[in-house]
């Protein structure tokens, strides 16, 4: 079902200020989600490009099904780096790990 993700995320509205290609996707529960906002804030502070997808919106139904059905998460945010590297909740240590990994890339 990973092919549905490209449809669910509006890439034009979710790129960072430098217009870089998103490295991670953050599936959120909307603007009232404090942990989602904190996750996005730390990603921005660490300079990690990300795409945000509010899975409470009807047009993001495919993304919601992916997060709940395929990944098995029931709380937001869900951060997906790749098919093997993902987690839910605000986890600053994981975000720093991703930033350190990206810093070591050529």
HELIX and SHEET records of a PDB file:
HELIX    1   1 UNK A    4  UNK A    8  1                                   5    
HELIX    2   2 UNK A   11  UNK A   13  5                                   3    
HELIX    3   3 UNK A   34  UNK A   46  1                                  13    
HELIX    4   4 UNK A   58  UNK A   60  5                                   3    
HELIX    5   5 UNK A   61  UNK A   65  1                                   5    
HELIX    6   6 UNK A   66  UNK A   70  3                                   5    
HELIX    7   7 UNK A   92  UNK A  103  1                                  12    
SHEET    1   A 4 UNK A  50  UNK A  54  0                                        
SHEET    2   A 4 UNK A  24  UNK A  28  1                                        
SHEET    3   A 4 UNK A  78  UNK A  82 -1                                        
SHEET    4   A 4 UNK A  85  UNK A  88 -1                                        
END                                                                             
